[in-house]
């Protein structure tokens, strides 16, 4: 089984890219693919600014 990490880089909520990623996740899950979603909104802003990732 494949594993896919989808990354949403939009800082705004809600975002159109988030909707597209959720649609892609639904399609991939129907095919038996395991997916995870990472959103930059969920990361501390300070870590992003100073490159602590």
C-alpha positions in Angstrom: 0.0 0.0 0.0 1.2 3.5 -0.8 1.6 6.3 1.7 1.2 9.9 0.5 1.8 13.1 2.5 -0.1 16.1 1.1 1.2 19.5 2.2 -1.0 22.6 2.3 1.1 25.7 2.1 -1.8 28.2 2.3 -1.7 30.4 5.5 -5.4 31.3 5.2 -8.4 29.4 6.5 -10.5 28.3 4.8 -8.5 28.0 1.5 -9.3 26.6 -1.9 -6.1 24.6 -1.9 -7.3 22.9 1.3 -10.6 21.9 -0.4 -8.7 20.5 -3.4 -6.4 18.5 -1.1 -9.4 17.1 0.8 -11.0 16.1 -2.5 -7.7 14.4 -3.6 -7.5 12.6 -0.2 -11.0 11.2 -0.7 -10.1 9.9 -4.2 -6.9 8.4 -3.0 -8.5 6.7 0.0 -11.1 5.1 -2.3 -8.1 3.5 -4.1 -6.7 2.2 -0.9 -3.9 4.7 -0.6 -3.0 5.9 3.0 -2.8 9.7 3.1 -1.7 12.3 5.7 -2.3 16.0 5.4 0.2 18.6 6.8 -0.8 22.2 6.9 1.6 25.0 7.5 -1.1 26.7 9.6 -0.6 23.9 12.2 3.1 24.7 12.6 4.4 27.4 14.9 5.0 30.6 12.9 8.3 31.3 14.6 9.6 27.9 13.5 8.7 28.7 9.9 10.3 32.2 10.0 13.6 30.9 11.5 13.7 27.7 9.5 13.3 25.4 12.5 11.8 22.4 10.7 
